């Protein structure tokens, strides 16, 4: 059985990072729970949804939409946010020290095709945004 690709969003006080992990969400959750138990810290693990915006002009949105349509049980959806942005929503698992914090990790298992497109679009949008700030 092939393990789906997993995307990991790390939310900190000042930033959000996206990376690919070669482990399943279940394995990551088990590791985090074990770590919390060993160090005597609380942990919150809950199913939820996370969303982020991509600019409409970023190249590859049509490919992402097609990849989402090809997957009958896809954990990703795409919708218009406003005239300038598309909203990407993912179903997955939130892992944090407690339920009230905004800092933690969100993981979502997606198909390899969607994973690659999401990573490319995420990095392209962040690159474009950093050029605008300079």
PAKE-369375 format. One record per atom (N, C-alpha, C): residue number from 1; residue in one letter; x, y, z. Coordinates in pm, whole numbers, always signed. Atoms other than C-alpha are relative to their C-alpha. Example, Ala and Ser with C-alpha at 12.3 -4.5 7.8 and 13.67 -1.06 7.14 Angstrom:
BEGIN
{i->1	aa->a	u->+89	v->-119	w->+0}
{i->1	aa->a	u->+1230	v->-450	w->+780}
{i->1	aa->a	u->+90	v->+120	w->+0}
{i->2	aa->s	u->-82	v->-119	w->-6}
{i->2	aa->s	u->+1367	v->-106	w->+714}
{i->2	aa->s	u->-77	v->+109	w->+73}
//
This chain:
BEGIN
{i->1	aa->x	u->+83	v->-118	w->+0}
{i->1	aa->x	u->+0	v->+0	w->+0}
{i->1	aa->x	u->+88	v->+125	w->+0}
{i->2	aa->x	u->-79	v->-121	w->+13}
{i->2	aa->x	u->+137	v->+337	w->-103}
{i->2	aa->x	u->-49	v->+105	w->+100}
{i->3	aa->x	u->+35	v->-106	w->-96}
{i->3	aa->x	u->+146	v->+604	w->+169}
{i->3	aa->x	u->-10	v->+130	w->-78}
{i->4	aa->x	u->+11	v->-127	w->+70}
{i->4	aa->x	u->+15	v->+935	w->+40}
{i->4	aa->x	u->+107	v->+98	w->+47}
{i->5	aa->x	u->-93	v->-105	w->-38}
{i->5	aa->x	u->+244	v->+1233	w->+41}
{i->5	aa->x	u->-63	v->+83	w->+111}
{i->6	aa->x	u->+53	v->-81	w->-109}
{i->6	aa->x	u->+212	v->+1456	w->+343}
{i->6	aa->x	u->+63	v->+138	w->-5}
{i->7	aa->x	u->-46	v->-137	w->-11}
{i->7	aa->x	u->+236	v->+1831	w->+360}
{i->7	aa->x	u->-10	v->+43	w->+145}
{i->8	aa->x	u->-5	v->-46	w->-138}
{i->8	aa->x	u->+333	v->+1992	w->+688}
{i->8	aa->x	u->+14	v->+151	w->+1}
{i->9	aa->x	u->-4	v->-145	w->-19}
{i->9	aa->x	u->+254	v->+2354	w->+767}
{i->9	aa->x	u->+41	v->+25	w->+144}
{i->10	aa->x	u->-43	v->-36	w->-134}
{i->10	aa->x	u->+442	v->+2494	w->+1066}
{i->10	aa->x	u->-36	v->+146	w->+22}
{i->11	aa->x	u->+45	v->-134	w->-33}
{i->11	aa->x	u->+275	v->+2798	w->+1219}
{i->11	aa->x	u->+77	v->+50	w->+122}
{i->12	aa->x	u->-68	v->-64	w->-111}
{i->12	aa->x	u->+489	v->+3025	w->+1436}
{i->12	aa->x	u->-63	v->+135	w->+24}
{i->13	aa->x	u->+55	v->-133	w->-31}
{i->13	aa->x	u->+424	v->+3365	w->+1586}
{i->13	aa->x	u->+12	v->+96	w->-117}
{i->14	aa->x	u->-26	v->-97	w->+106}
{i->14	aa->x	u->+564	v->+3539	w->+1279}
{i->14	aa->x	u->-7	v->-54	w->-142}
{i->15	aa->x	u->-11	v->+54	w->+135}
{i->15	aa->x	u->+552	v->+3299	w->+985}
{i->15	aa->x	u->-74	v->-134	w->-12}
{i->16	aa->x	u->+52	v->+133	w->+31}
{i->16	aa->x	u->+409	v->+2990	w->+819}
{i->16	aa->x	u->+96	v->-62	w->-101}
{i->17	aa->x	u->-89	v->+72	w->+90}
{i->17	aa->x	u->+636	v->+2734	w->+654}
{i->17	aa->x	u->-71	v->-125	w->-51}
{i->18	aa->x	u->+57	v->+121	w->+60}
{i->18	aa->x	u->+536	v->+2451	w->+420}
{i->18	aa->x	u->+114	v->-91	w->-43}
{i->19	aa->x	u->-99	v->+98	w->+43}
{i->19	aa->x	u->+736	v->+2134	w->+368}
{i->19	aa->x	u->-67	v->-134	w->-25}
{i->20	aa->x	u->+47	v->+134	w->+29}
{i->20	aa->x	u->+694	v->+1779	w->+245}
{i->20	aa->x	u->+69	v->-96	w->+95}
{i->21	aa->x	u->-58	v->+104	w->-86}
{i->21	aa->x	u->+746	v->+1486	w->+480}
{i->21	aa->x	u->-25	v->-135	w->-62}
{i->22	aa->x	u->+12	v->+135	w->+55}
{i->22	aa->x	u->+801	v->+1125	w->+384}
{i->22	aa->x	u->-62	v->-96	w->+100}
{i->23	aa->x	u->+66	v->+82	w->-100}
{i->23	aa->x	u->+604	v->+997	w->+681}
{i->23	aa->x	u->-151	v->+23	w->-10}
{i->24	aa->x	u->+146	v->-17	w->+3}
{i->24	aa->x	u->+231	v->+950	w->+724}
{i->24	aa->x	u->-42	v->+93	w->+115}
{i->25	aa->x	u->+49	v->-84	w->-111}
{i->25	aa->x	u->+24	v->+1189	w->+936}
{i->25	aa->x	u->-12	v->-80	w->+130}
{i->26	aa->x	u->+15	v->+83	w->-120}
{i->26	aa->x	u->-45	v->+902	w->+1176}
{i->26	aa->x	u->+133	v->-21	w->+71}
{i->27	aa->x	u->-133	v->+18	w->-60}
{i->27	aa->x	u->+327	v->+842	w->+1230}
{i->27	aa->x	u->+48	v->+129	w->+66}
{i->28	aa->x	u->-40	v->-128	w->-57}
{i->28	aa->x	u->+392	v->+1212	w->+1288}
{i->28	aa->x	u->-75	v->+27	w->+129}
{i->29	aa->x	u->+80	v->-21	w->-121}
{i->29	aa->x	u->+107	v->+1236	w->+1540}
{i->29	aa->x	u->+51	v->-90	w->+112}
{i->30	aa->x	u->-50	v->+93	w->-101}
{i->30	aa->x	u->+235	v->+927	w->+1723}
{i->30	aa->x	u->+133	v->+49	w->+58}
{i->31	aa->x	u->-130	v->-51	w->-46}
{i->31	aa->x	u->+585	v->+1076	w->+1740}
{i->31	aa->x	u->-18	v->+122	w->+91}
{i->32	aa->x	u->+24	v->-121	w->-78}
{i->32	aa->x	u->+454	v->+1410	w->+1870}
{i->32	aa->x	u->-63	v->-33	w->+136}
{i->33	aa->x	u->+63	v->+40	w->-126}
{i->33	aa->x	u->+234	v->+1243	w->+2135}
{i->33	aa->x	u->+104	v->-64	w->+91}
{i->34	aa->x	u->-105	v->+65	w->-79}
{i->34	aa->x	u->+524	v->+1027	w->+2250}
{i->34	aa->x	u->+96	v->+105	w->+57}
{i->35	aa->x	u->-89	v->-106	w->-47}
{i->35	aa->x	u->+751	v->+1332	w->+2273}
{i->35	aa->x	u->-65	v->+81	w->+112}
{i->36	aa->x	u->+70	v->-77	w->-103}
{i->36	aa->x	u->+490	v->+1528	w->+2470}
{i->36	aa->x	u->-8	v->-77	w->+131}
{i->37	aa->x	u->+7	v->+83	w->-121}
{i->37	aa->x	u->+448	v->+1239	w->+2714}
{i->37	aa->x	u->+136	v->-6	w->+69}
{i->38	aa->x	u->-135	v->+14	w->-57}
{i->38	aa->x	u->+824	v->+1203	w->+2763}
{i->38	aa->x	u->+49	v->+127	w->+67}
{i->39	aa->x	u->-46	v->-126	w->-59}
{i->39	aa->x	u->+880	v->+1571	w->+2835}
{i->39	aa->x	u->-104	v->+61	w->+95}
{i->40	aa->x	u->+101	v->-45	w->-94}
{i->40	aa->x	u->+563	v->+1609	w->+3041}
{i->40	aa->x	u->-75	v->+125	w->-44}
{i->41	aa->x	u->+71	v->-116	w->+55}
{i->41	aa->x	u->+392	v->+1863	w->+2813}
{i->41	aa->x	u->-136	v->-43	w->-53}
{i->42	aa->x	u->+130	v->+26	w->+58}
{i->42	aa->x	u->+33	v->+1886	w->+2701}
{i->42	aa->x	u->+7	v->-2	w->-152}
{i->43	aa->x	u->+6	v->+3	w->+147}
{i->43	aa->x	u->-65	v->+1820	w->+2342}
{i->43	aa->x	u->-146	v->-3	w->-42}
{i->44	aa->x	u->+134	v->-4	w->+59}
{i->44	aa->x	u->-375	v->+1893	w->+2136}
{i->44	aa->x	u->+13	v->-55	w->-141}
{i->45	aa->x	u->+2	v->+59	w->+134}
{i->45	aa->x	u->-442	v->+1677	w->+1829}
{i->45	aa->x	u->-145	v->-7	w->-43}
{i->46	aa->x	u->+139	v->+1	w->+43}
{i->46	aa->x	u->-761	v->+1740	w->+1635}
{i->46	aa->x	u->-13	v->+12	w->-151}
{i->47	aa->x	u->+26	v->-16	w->+144}
{i->47	aa->x	u->-901	v->+1700	w->+1285}
{i->47	aa->x	u->-56	v->+139	w->-26}
{i->48	aa->x	u->+45	v->-135	w->+31}
{i->48	aa->x	u->-958	v->+2034	w->+1120}
{i->48	aa->x	u->+29	v->+31	w->-146}
{i->49	aa->x	u->-26	v->-46	w->+135}
{i->49	aa->x	u->-915	v->+2236	w->+805}
{i->49	aa->x	u->+87	v->+124	w->+8}
{i->50	aa->x	u->-84	v->-119	w->+11}
{i->50	aa->x	u->-653	v->+2494	w->+707}
{i->50	aa->x	u->-13	v->+56	w->-140}
{i->51	aa->x	u->+11	v->-65	w->+131}
{i->51	aa->x	u->-664	v->+2744	w->+425}
{i->51	aa->x	u->+113	v->+101	w->-17}
{i->52	aa->x	u->-95	v->-106	w->+31}
{i->52	aa->x	u->-421	v->+2974	w->+252}
{i->52	aa->x	u->-37	v->+57	w->-136}
{i->53	aa->x	u->+33	v->-70	w->+124}
{i->53	aa->x	u->-442	v->+3221	w->-34}
{i->53	aa->x	u->+114	v->-9	w->-100}
{i->54	aa->x	u->-95	v->-7	w->+110}
{i->54	aa->x	u->-271	v->+3206	w->-370}
{i->54	aa->x	u->-47	v->+110	w->-96}
{i->55	aa->x	u->+40	v->-104	w->+95}
{i->55	aa->x	u->-266	v->+3503	w->-608}
{i->55	aa->x	u->-53	v->-63	w->-129}
{i->56	aa->x	u->+58	v->+51	w->+124}
{i->56	aa->x	u->-479	v->+3450	w->-919}
{i->56	aa->x	u->+101	v->-8	w->-114}
{i->57	aa->x	u->-94	v->-5	w->+112}
{i->57	aa->x	u->-185	v->+3535	w->-1144}
{i->57	aa->x	u->+113	v->-103	w->+11}
{i->58	aa->x	u->-107	v->+98	w->-13}
{i->58	aa->x	u->+44	v->+3259	w->-1009}
{i->58	aa->x	u->-23	v->-113	w->-101}
{i->59	aa->x	u->+10	v->+102	w->+104}
{i->59	aa->x	u->+115	v->+3010	w->-1284}
{i->59	aa->x	u->-18	v->-139	w->+63}
{i->60	aa->x	u->+21	v->+136	w->-47}
{i->60	aa->x	u->-19	v->+2657	w->-1225}
{i->60	aa->x	u->-133	v->-24	w->+69}
{i->61	aa->x	u->+129	v->+18	w->-66}
{i->61	aa->x	u->-362	v->+2719	w->-1073}
{i->61	aa->x	u->-93	v->-92	w->-79}
{i->62	aa->x	u->+85	v->+86	w->+81}
{i->62	aa->x	u->-539	v->+2551	w->-1365}
{i->62	aa->x	u->+42	v->-146	w->+13}
{i->63	aa->x	u->-50	v->+137	w->-19}
{i->63	aa->x	u->-317	v->+2244	w->-1327}
{i->63	aa->x	u->-43	v->-55	w->+137}
{i->64	aa->x	u->+43	v->+42	w->-134}
{i->64	aa->x	u->-398	v->+2232	w->-953}
{i->64	aa->x	u->-148	v->-34	w->-1}
{i->65	aa->x	u->+143	v->+27	w->+8}
{i->65	aa->x	u->-769	v->+2254	w->-1025}
{i->65	aa->x	u->-28	v->-133	w->-70}
{i->66	aa->x	u->+17	v->+126	w->+72}
{i->66	aa->x	u->-741	v->+1968	w->-1275}
{i->66	aa->x	u->+42	v->-119	w->+86}
{i->67	aa->x	u->-48	v->+108	w->-87}
{i->67	aa->x	u->-542	v->+1756	w->-1027}
{i->67	aa->x	u->-101	v->-29	w->+111}
{i->68	aa->x	u->+102	v->+17	w->-105}
{i->68	aa->x	u->-806	v->+1814	w->-759}
{i->68	aa->x	u->-120	v->-74	w->-56}
{i->69	aa->x	u->+116	v->+64	w->+63}
{i->69	aa->x	u->-1084	v->+1711	w->-999}
{i->69	aa->x	u->+25	v->-148	w->-30}
{i->70	aa->x	u->-33	v->+139	w->+30}
{i->70	aa->x	u->-902	v->+1386	w->-1086}
{i->70	aa->x	u->-2	v->-91	w->+122}
{i->71	aa->x	u->-7	v->+78	w->-124}
{i->71	aa->x	u->-893	v->+1276	w->-722}
{i->71	aa->x	u->-137	v->-2	w->+67}
{i->72	aa->x	u->+135	v->+6	w->-57}
{i->72	aa->x	u->-1231	v->+1152	w->-594}
{i->72	aa->x	u->-5	v->+27	w->+150}
{i->73	aa->x	u->+0	v->-20	w->-145}
{i->73	aa->x	u->-1133	v->+1165	w->-225}
{i->73	aa->x	u->+109	v->+96	w->+42}
{i->74	aa->x	u->-107	v->-96	w->-23}
{i->74	aa->x	u->-902	v->+1462	w->-238}
{i->74	aa->x	u->-24	v->+79	w->+127}
{i->75	aa->x	u->+5	v->-77	w->-124}
{i->75	aa->x	u->-825	v->+1646	w->+84}
{i->75	aa->x	u->+19	v->+149	w->-28}
{i->76	aa->x	u->-26	v->-138	w->+40}
{i->76	aa->x	u->-785	v->+1972	w->-112}
{i->76	aa->x	u->-120	v->+55	w->-76}
{i->77	aa->x	u->+101	v->-68	w->+81}
{i->77	aa->x	u->-1040	v->+2220	w->-243}
{i->77	aa->x	u->+52	v->+139	w->-35}
{i->78	aa->x	u->-43	v->-128	w->+53}
{i->78	aa->x	u->-1000	v->+2541	w->-438}
{i->78	aa->x	u->-123	v->+83	w->-30}
{i->79	aa->x	u->+114	v->-88	w->+31}
{i->79	aa->x	u->-1239	v->+2837	w->-451}
{i->79	aa->x	u->+49	v->+144	w->-11}
{i->80	aa->x	u->-32	v->-141	w->+18}
{i->80	aa->x	u->-1239	v->+3204	w->-543}
{i->80	aa->x	u->-16	v->+70	w->+135}
{i->81	aa->x	u->+7	v->-77	w->-123}
{i->81	aa->x	u->-1159	v->+3424	w->-243}
{i->81	aa->x	u->-47	v->+142	w->-30}
{i->82	aa->x	u->+41	v->-132	w->+47}
{i->82	aa->x	u->-1189	v->+3760	w->-421}
{i->82	aa->x	u->+58	v->+20	w->-140}
{i->83	aa->x	u->-45	v->-27	w->+137}
{i->83	aa->x	u->-1085	v->+3929	w->-745}
{i->83	aa->x	u->+149	v->-32	w->-21}
{i->84	aa->x	u->-145	v->+18	w->+13}
{i->84	aa->x	u->-713	v->+3876	w->-671}
{i->84	aa->x	u->+54	v->-133	w->+49}
{i->85	aa->x	u->-53	v->+120	w->-63}
{i->85	aa->x	u->-687	v->+3548	w->-481}
{i->85	aa->x	u->-94	v->-120	w->-9}
{i->86	aa->x	u->+71	v->+127	w->-13}
{i->86	aa->x	u->-788	v->+3183	w->-478}
{i->86	aa->x	u->+31	v->-54	w->+139}
{i->87	aa->x	u->-20	v->+61	w->-131}
{i->87	aa->x	u->-835	v->+3004	w->-146}
{i->87	aa->x	u->+19	v->-150	w->-16}
{i->88	aa->x	u->-28	v->+143	w->-2}
{i->88	aa->x	u->-679	v->+2660	w->-107}
{i->88	aa->x	u->-33	v->-50	w->+141}
{i->89	aa->x	u->+38	v->+57	w->-130}
{i->89	aa->x	u->-837	v->+2455	w->+174}
{i->89	aa->x	u->+42	v->-146	w->+3}
{i->90	aa->x	u->-44	v->+138	w->-19}
{i->90	aa->x	u->-695	v->+2130	w->+308}
{i->90	aa->x	u->-62	v->-56	w->+128}
{i->91	aa->x	u->+44	v->+70	w->-120}
{i->91	aa->x	u->-843	v->+1879	w->+549}
{i->91	aa->x	u->+120	v->-74	w->+56}
{i->92	aa->x	u->-115	v->+66	w->-60}
{i->92	aa->x	u->-597	v->+1739	w->+798}
{i->92	aa->x	u->-8	v->+0	w->+152}
{i->93	aa->x	u->-11	v->+11	w->-145}
{i->93	aa->x	u->-479	v->+1734	w->+1158}
{i->93	aa->x	u->+84	v->+115	w->+55}
{i->94	aa->x	u->-70	v->-107	w->-71}
{i->94	aa->x	u->-376	v->+2020	w->+1388}
{i->94	aa->x	u->+66	v->-59	w->+124}
{i->95	aa->x	u->-76	v->+48	w->-116}
{i->95	aa->x	u->-106	v->+1946	w->+1647}
{i->95	aa->x	u->+61	v->+123	w->+67}
{i->96	aa->x	u->-52	v->-115	w->-73}
{i->96	aa->x	u->-27	v->+2204	w->+1914}
{i->96	aa->x	u->+8	v->-34	w->+149}
{i->97	aa->x	u->-14	v->+24	w->-144}
{i->97	aa->x	u->+55	v->+2235	w->+2282}
{i->97	aa->x	u->-136	v->+7	w->+70}
{i->98	aa->x	u->+135	v->-7	w->-55}
{i->98	aa->x	u->-304	v->+2337	w->+2359}
{i->98	aa->x	u->-95	v->+52	w->-107}
{i->99	aa->x	u->+101	v->-35	w->+100}
{i->99	aa->x	u->-628	v->+2415	w->+2177}
{i->99	aa->x	u->-8	v->+150	w->-26}
{i->100	aa->x	u->+13	v->-145	w->+14}
{i->100	aa->x	u->-599	v->+2793	w->+2227}
{i->100	aa->x	u->+115	v->+67	w->-75}
{i->101	aa->x	u->-117	v->-62	w->+63}
{i->101	aa->x	u->-260	v->+2851	w->+2066}
{i->101	aa->x	u->-13	v->+7	w->-152}
{i->102	aa->x	u->-4	v->-13	w->+145}
{i->102	aa->x	u->-207	v->+2972	w->+1712}
{i->102	aa->x	u->+129	v->-55	w->-57}
{i->103	aa->x	u->-127	v->+57	w->+43}
{i->103	aa->x	u->+136	v->+2811	w->+1699}
{i->103	aa->x	u->-9	v->-152	w->+6}
{i->104	aa->x	u->+6	v->+145	w->+4}
{i->104	aa->x	u->+162	v->+2450	w->+1594}
{i->104	aa->x	u->+28	v->-51	w->-139}
{i->105	aa->x	u->-25	v->+67	w->+126}
{i->105	aa->x	u->+172	v->+2208	w->+1305}
{i->105	aa->x	u->-132	v->-51	w->-55}
{i->106	aa->x	u->+116	v->+55	w->+71}
{i->106	aa->x	u->-98	v->+2125	w->+1050}
{i->106	aa->x	u->+54	v->-95	w->-105}
{i->107	aa->x	u->-44	v->+98	w->+99}
{i->107	aa->x	u->-51	v->+1808	w->+844}
{i->107	aa->x	u->-119	v->-49	w->-81}
{i->108	aa->x	u->+105	v->+46	w->+90}
{i->108	aa->x	u->-249	v->+1687	w->+546}
{i->108	aa->x	u->+59	v->-98	w->-100}
{i->109	aa->x	u->-43	v->+99	w->+99}
{i->109	aa->x	u->-213	v->+1377	w->+329}
{i->109	aa->x	u->-71	v->+30	w->-132}
{i->110	aa->x	u->+56	v->-30	w->+131}
{i->110	aa->x	u->-262	v->+1458	w->-38}
{i->110	aa->x	u->+67	v->-89	w->-104}
{i->111	aa->x	u->-59	v->+80	w->+107}
{i->111	aa->x	u->-196	v->+1285	w->-368}
{i->111	aa->x	u->+134	v->+62	w->-41}
{i->112	aa->x	u->-131	v->-53	w->+42}
{i->112	aa->x	u->+159	v->+1318	w->-505}
{i->112	aa->x	u->-11	v->+114	w->-101}
{i->113	aa->x	u->+16	v->-107	w->+100}
{i->113	aa->x	u->+36	v->+1529	w->-799}
{i->113	aa->x	u->-41	v->+131	w->+63}
{i->114	aa->x	u->+44	v->-123	w->-69}
{i->114	aa->x	u->-145	v->+1777	w->-577}
{i->114	aa->x	u->+110	v->+52	w->+90}
{i->115	aa->x	u->-109	v->-42	w->-88}
{i->115	aa->x	u->+146	v->+1780	w->-334}
{i->115	aa->x	u->+101	v->+84	w->-75}
{i->116	aa->x	u->-102	v->-72	w->+76}
{i->116	aa->x	u->+395	v->+1887	w->-599}
{i->116	aa->x	u->-51	v->+136	w->-47}
{i->117	aa->x	u->+57	v->-128	w->+46}
{i->117	aa->x	u->+164	v->+2154	w->-741}
{i->117	aa->x	u->-15	v->+98	w->+116}
{i->118	aa->x	u->+16	v->-88	w->-116}
{i->118	aa->x	u->+84	v->+2292	w->-395}
{i->118	aa->x	u->+134	v->+57	w->+46}
{i->119	aa->x	u->-134	v->-48	w->-39}
{i->119	aa->x	u->+453	v->+2312	w->-306}
{i->119	aa->x	u->+52	v->+104	w->-99}
{i->120	aa->x	u->-47	v->-94	w->+103}
{i->120	aa->x	u->+537	v->+2482	w->-637}
{i->120	aa->x	u->-74	v->+134	w->+10}
{i->121	aa->x	u->+80	v->-122	w->-6}
{i->121	aa->x	u->+251	v->+2731	w->-609}
{i->121	aa->x	u->+29	v->+79	w->+127}
{i->122	aa->x	u->-32	v->-64	w->-128}
{i->122	aa->x	u->+326	v->+2804	w->-242}
{i->122	aa->x	u->+132	v->+78	w->-12}
{i->123	aa->x	u->-131	v->-64	w->+11}
{i->123	aa->x	u->+692	v->+2879	w->-316}
{i->123	aa->x	u->-1	v->+113	w->-103}
{i->124	aa->x	u->+9	v->-106	w->+102}
{i->124	aa->x	u->+610	v->+3080	w->-630}
{i->124	aa->x	u->-70	v->+123	w->+58}
{i->125	aa->x	u->+74	v->-112	w->-58}
{i->125	aa->x	u->+357	v->+3294	w->-441}
{i->125	aa->x	u->+85	v->+72	w->+105}
{i->126	aa->x	u->-86	v->-62	w->-102}
{i->126	aa->x	u->+600	v->+3354	w->-152}
{i->126	aa->x	u->+116	v->+73	w->-64}
{i->127	aa->x	u->-108	v->-66	w->+71}
{i->127	aa->x	u->+877	v->+3439	w->-395}
{i->127	aa->x	u->-48	v->+131	w->-62}
{i->128	aa->x	u->+58	v->-120	w->+59}
{i->128	aa->x	u->+652	v->+3687	w->-577}
{i->128	aa->x	u->-27	v->+106	w->+108}
{i->129	aa->x	u->+31	v->-91	w->-110}
{i->129	aa->x	u->+545	v->+3840	w->-244}
{i->129	aa->x	u->+127	v->+64	w->+55}
{i->130	aa->x	u->-125	v->-57	w->-53}
{i->130	aa->x	u->+905	v->+3883	w->-126}
{i->130	aa->x	u->+59	v->+100	w->-99}
{i->131	aa->x	u->-48	v->-97	w->+101}
{i->131	aa->x	u->+993	v->+4059	w->-454}
{i->131	aa->x	u->-78	v->+131	w->+12}
{i->132	aa->x	u->+80	v->-120	w->-14}
{i->132	aa->x	u->+706	v->+4302	w->-397}
{i->132	aa->x	u->+40	v->+81	w->+123}
{i->133	aa->x	u->-39	v->-69	w->-123}
{i->133	aa->x	u->+831	v->+4385	w->-45}
{i->133	aa->x	u->+133	v->+73	w->-15}
{i->134	aa->x	u->-134	v->-58	w->+13}
{i->134	aa->x	u->+1182	v->+4472	w->-164}
{i->134	aa->x	u->-1	v->+131	w->-69}
//
